[in-house]
Amino acid sequence: MNIDSRSIGILAVATLGLGACTTSDGKFGIAPNDPSWGEANRVTMAAQVIDPSPEYENPIPPTSASNAVRAIDAYREGKVEEVEDISTTESISNGGGPN
């Protein structure tokens, strides 16, 4: 095996670079058995969780069968008010090109 000076230089730079990754106690960053390993993922997942057992004052909204019957009858008879279309964007023109 033929080792030239360029290979030795690359090996030396890699070794020095790897040595720069150690912490003051000689460990390489965070080990998988470190308690803080994966903390960012756990915090992100916890931020996305909705309360799994929420408590509401009125869990089921009050309903009325007679109101439901009136609504169904009005729908069948065509007495339901049409939904008004509302534009969510507004087009404004100043009538010309650049000022």
Summary of the structure (lengths in Angstrom):
residues: 99
radius of gyration: 34.5
end to end distance: 74.4
largest distance: 94.3
contacts: 107
relative contact order: 0.04
helix: 37%
strand: 2%
